[in-house]
Amino acid sequence: MKKLTAAILSLIALIWADQALAQTIKLGTLAPEGSVWHNVLRDMAEDWRELSNGRIQVRIYPGGVAGDDADMVRKVRIGQLQAAALTGEGLSNIAEEISVFQMPMLLRSDAELDFVRDRLAPSLEALLEQKGFKVLYWSEVGWVYLFSNKPVRRPADLKPLKIWVWAGDAAWADALKDAGYRPVPLPATEIHMALQSGLVDAFSTTPVAALSFQWFGQAKNMMAMKWAPLTAAVVISTRAWERIPEDLRPEIMAAAQRAGDKAKIQIRSLEAEAIAAMEGYGLTVNEVTPEMAAEWRAEIEATYPKLLGKSIPEDIYNQVAALLEEYRGTGGQ
């Protein structure tokens, strides 16, 4: 009996030791459950569990239950979350340099985005790490388009409408106001309710996001002009990262990078499918002529001086402008 009791106590001690060694990483995301972003995060979580023999468990909080991007950044800082999948807006709350990717009509294609981001990634990751956030992988939400409850094809069509903008992006809201638009700053988690109540009439997001969140149901017009890429990244607090056993970190990071590559391929291939699916439910895609696009470019580029030095550091803008000049000068389109 004594031997049996000792064996049981030893087993309990081992279980307790394993539990003490286990690390639970709480990860927040705006992505709805079942969306491509959520599925990729879930696959990464399973890879981490297997690679660590269960020592690392990732608990995902999808659909904005952990709050908007700004909320998740705050919760990672205070330890309520250990990781988050953030859009460029959330990342800009940590390092404002990242907001350069969201400048409307600056970048024109996936190829330009890849060229610029690949070259800036090391310095941007270093900035984020200085602020306590380690990048696990860069991702994206897709290209942003304008959705509205009335047809919009040129600037004059948009000015009477109430446009959702990210809460906290005061410089962009002020620039829009100065140009004669009607911005309404709100957290992204409130867009659906704001559309239903009439608080906003228009918003800009990616087709995959508009479909995934069902926002397009209240705004069944999409302007067929790329506004900007909505970049993203999955980050973990440096405190949580340093708790991961050092010998596991290379494999954990490699699994995260694979997840990022998978997400990028899937998101880029889904845009056309998402638009077609929404058209099947009544979405109208409003074409933009070259003349109209030129109007938009003149209107938007006039806002740049109001953003530079405020929400977007001039130095990072100059770096991006130089890289774009290099890329376009070699024949890239």
C-alpha positions in Angstrom: 0.0 0.0 0.0 2.8 2.4 0.9 4.5 1.7 -2.5 1.1 2.4 -4.3 0.6 5.6 -2.4 4.1 6.7 -3.2 3.6 5.9 -6.9 0.3 7.9 -7.0 2.0 10.8 -5.3 4.8 10.7 -7.7 2.4 10.7 -10.6 0.5 13.7 -9.2 3.8 15.5 -8.7 4.7 14.9 -12.4 1.3 16.2 -13.6 1.7 19.3 -11.4 5.2 19.8 -12.8 4.0 19.5 -16.4 1.2 22.0 -15.6 3.6 24.4 -14.0 5.8 24.2 -17.1 2.9 24.7 -19.5 2.5 28.1 -21.0 -0.9 29.4 -22.1 -0.8 32.2 -24.7 -4.0 34.2 -25.0 -4.3 35.6 -28.5 -6.9 38.2 -29.5 -8.1 38.9 -33.1 -10.8 40.8 -34.8 -11.1 38.0 -37.3 -14.5 36.1 -37.0 -14.5 32.5 -36.1 -14.2 30.3 -39.2 -12.7 33.1 -41.3 -9.4 32.5 -43.2 -7.4 34.5 -40.6 -8.9 32.6 -37.7 -8.3 29.2 -39.4 -4.7 30.0 -40.0 -4.2 31.1 -36.3 -5.9 27.9 -35.2 -3.5 25.8 -37.4 -0.5 27.7 -36.0 -1.8 27.1 -32.4 -2.0 23.3 -33.1 1.5 23.3 -34.6 2.8 25.0 -31.5 1.1 22.5 -29.2 2.6 19.6 -31.2 6.1 21.1 -31.4 6.1 21.7 -27.7 4.5 18.4 -26.6 1.7 20.4 -25.1 3.9 22.8 -23.2 2.6 25.8 -25.2 -1.1 26.2 -25.5 -2.7 29.0 -27.6 -6.1 30.2 -26.6 -7.7 32.3 -29.4 -10.3 35.0 -28.8 -11.8 35.7 -32.2 -14.4 38.1 -33.5 -13.3 41.1 -31.5 -14.3 39.6 -28.1 -11.0 40.9 -26.8 -11.8 44.3 -28.2 -10.7 46.5 -31.1 -7.1 46.7 -32.1 -6.4 49.5 -29.6 -7.9 47.4 -26.8 -5.8 44.4 -27.7 -2.6 46.4 -27.7 -3.5 47.7 -24.3 -4.3 44.2 -23.0 -1.0 42.8 -24.3 0.8 45.6 -22.5 -0.8 44.8 -19.2 -0.7 41.0 -19.6 -4.4 40.3 -20.1 -3.4 39.0 -23.5 0.0 37.6 -24.5 -0.4 37.9 -28.3 -2.7 39.5 -30.9 -3.4 39.6 -34.6 -3.4 43.3 -35.4 -4.2 45.3 -38.5 -1.9 48.2 -39.5 -4.1 50.4 -37.4 -3.3 48.5 -34.2 0.4 48.2 -35.1 0.5 51.9 -35.6 -0.6 52.4 -32.0 2.7 50.7 -31.1 5.0 52.2 -33.8 3.4 55.0 -35.8 5.8 54.3 -38.7 3.6 51.3 -39.8 0.8 53.7 -40.7 2.6 54.6 -43.9 1.3 51.4 -45.4 -2.3 52.7 -45.0 -1.7 56.0 -46.8 -4.4 56.0 -49.5 -3.2 55.6 -53.1 0.5 55.4 -52.1 1.0 51.7 -52.9 -0.6 50.4 -56.1 -0.1 46.6 -56.1 0.8 43.5 -54.1 4.2 43.5 -55.8 4.9 47.0 -54.5 3.7 46.1 -51.1 6.0 43.1 -51.0 9.0 45.1 -52.3 8.6 47.8 -49.7 7.6 45.8 -46.7 10.3 43.2 -47.2 12.9 45.9 -47.2 11.5 47.8 -44.2 10.5 44.7 -42.1 13.8 44.4 -40.2 13.7 48.0 -39.0 10.0 47.9 -38.3 10.3 44.7 -36.3 13.1 46.3 -34.3 10.9 49.3 -33.5 8.1 47.0 -32.3 10.4 44.9 -30.2 11.7 48.0 -28.5 8.1 48.7 -27.5 7.7 45.1 -26.1 6.1 43.4 -29.1 7.8 40.7 -31.2 6.5 40.0 -34.7 5.7 36.4 -35.3 4.6 36.9 -38.9 3.5 39.7 -41.2 0.1 39.2 -42.8 -2.5 41.3 -44.5 -6.2 41.8 -44.7 -6.2 42.6 -48.4 -6.8 45.7 -50.4 -9.2 48.3 -49.0 -12.2 49.5 -51.1 -14.9 51.9 -50.2 -18.3 50.5 -49.4 -21.4 52.8 -49.1 -25.2 52.7 -48.9 -25.3 55.0 -52.0 -23.2 54.8 -55.2 -19.9 56.5 -55.0 -17.7 57.0 -58.0 -16.0 60.4 -57.5 -15.1 62.6 -54.5 -18.3 64.7 -54.7 -20.4 61.6 -54.3 -18.7 60.7 -51.0 -18.7 64.1 -49.3 -22.4 64.1 -48.2 -22.0 60.6 -46.6 -20.9 59.9 -43.0 -17.7 57.8 -43.3 -16.4 55.5 -40.7 -12.7 56.0 -39.7 -10.7 54.2 -37.1 -11.1 55.6 -33.6 -7.9 57.2 -32.5 -6.7 58.1 -36.0 -7.3 61.9 -35.4 -4.9 63.1 -38.1 -6.8 61.2 -40.8 -10.2 62.3 -39.5 -9.0 65.9 -39.4 -7.6 65.7 -42.9 -10.9 64.4 -44.2 -12.8 67.1 -42.4 -10.5 69.8 -43.9 -11.2 68.3 -47.3 -15.0 68.6 -46.9 -15.8 65.0 -45.8 -17.8 63.8 -42.8 -15.6 61.2 -40.9 -17.1 59.3 -37.9 -14.4 57.8 -35.7 -15.5 54.5 -34.1 -13.9 51.2 -33.1 -14.1 48.6 -35.8 -16.2 46.4 -33.5 -19.0 49.0 -33.8 -19.2 49.2 -37.6 -22.2 46.8 -38.0 -24.3 48.6 -35.4 -23.3 52.0 -36.8 -24.5 51.0 -40.3 -27.8 49.7 -38.9 -28.5 52.8 -36.9 -27.5 55.2 -39.7 -24.6 56.6 -37.7 -22.4 55.9 -40.7 -23.2 55.5 -44.4 -19.8 54.4 -45.7 -16.7 52.6 -44.6 -13.5 51.3 -46.2 -12.3 47.8 -45.7 -11.3 44.7 -47.7 -13.8 42.6 -49.6 -12.9 39.5 -47.6 -13.5 41.5 -44.3 -16.8 43.0 -45.6 -18.0 39.5 -46.4 -16.7 37.9 -43.3 -18.3 40.4 -41.0 -21.4 40.8 -43.2 -21.0 44.6 -43.2 -21.8 44.8 -46.9 -25.4 43.9 -46.1 -25.9 47.5 -44.9 -23.8 49.1 -47.6 -24.4 47.4 -50.9 -22.2 49.6 -53.1 -18.5 49.1 -53.6 -16.3 51.6 -55.5 -14.0 49.6 -57.8 -10.8 51.4 -56.9 -8.0 50.1 -54.6 -7.7 52.5 -51.7 -4.7 51.0 -49.9 -3.4 47.7 -48.6 -4.5 46.8 -45.1 -1.3 45.2 -43.7 -1.3 43.2 -40.5 0.9 41.2 -38.2 0.6 38.6 -35.5 2.6 39.8 -32.5 3.5 38.4 -29.1 4.7 40.3 -26.0 8.5 40.0 -25.6 7.8 38.8 -22.0 5.7 35.9 -23.3 8.2 35.1 -26.0 11.1 35.0 -23.6 9.2 32.5 -21.4 9.2 30.1 -24.3 12.1 27.7 -23.9 15.0 28.9 -26.0 15.5 25.6 -27.8 11.9 25.7 -29.0 11.9 29.3 -30.3 13.3 28.6 -33.8 10.7 25.9 -34.5 7.9 28.0 -33.0 8.9 31.0 -35.2 9.2 28.7 -38.3 5.7 27.5 -37.7 4.5 31.1 -37.4 6.2 32.0 -40.6 4.5 29.1 -42.4 1.2 30.4 -41.1 1.9 33.9 -42.4 2.8 32.5 -45.9 -0.4 30.5 -45.9 -2.5 33.5 -44.9 -1.0 35.7 -47.6 -1.6 33.2 -50.4 -5.2 32.6 -49.2 -6.2 36.2 -48.7 -4.8 37.3 -52.1 -6.7 34.5 -53.9 -10.0 35.2 -52.1 -10.6 38.9 -53.0 -12.3 38.1 -56.4 -14.3 35.3 -54.8 -15.5 37.6 -52.0 -16.6 40.3 -54.4 -18.5 37.7 -56.5 -20.2 36.2 -53.4 -21.3 39.7 -52.3 -22.6 40.5 -55.8 -24.7 37.3 -55.5 -26.3 39.0 -52.4 -27.0 42.3 -54.1 -23.7 44.2 -54.0 -23.2 46.7 -56.8 -19.7 47.3 -58.0 -19.4 50.9 -59.3 -16.6 51.3 -61.9 -14.2 54.2 -61.8 -12.9 55.7 -65.0 -9.3 56.9 -65.4 -10.6 60.5 -65.2 -12.4 59.8 -61.9 -9.3 58.0 -60.5 -7.3 61.1 -61.3 -9.8 63.2 -59.3 -9.4 60.9 -56.4 -5.6 60.9 -56.6 -5.5 64.7 -56.6 -8.0 64.9 -53.7 -6.1 62.3 -51.6 -2.6 63.4 -52.3 -3.6 66.9 -51.1 -4.1 65.3 -47.6 -0.6 64.0 -47.4 1.0 67.2 -45.9 -1.6 67.0 -43.1 -0.6 63.5 -42.2 3.2 63.8 -42.5 4.8 64.7 -39.2 1.5 63.9 -37.4 0.3 60.3 -37.7 3.0 59.4 -40.2 6.7 60.3 -39.6 8.2 62.0 -42.7 11.3 59.8 -42.5 9.4 56.6 -43.1 7.4 58.2 -45.9 10.6 59.3 -47.6 12.0 55.8 -47.3 8.8 54.3 -48.9 8.8 57.0 -51.6 12.4 56.2 -52.5 11.7 52.4 -52.6 8.7 53.0 -54.9 10.8 55.1 -57.2 13.4 52.4 -57.3 10.8 49.7 -58.0 8.9 51.6 -60.6 12.1 52.8 -62.2 13.1 49.2 -62.9 9.8 48.5 -64.8 7.7 47.3 -61.8 4.0 48.1 -62.1 
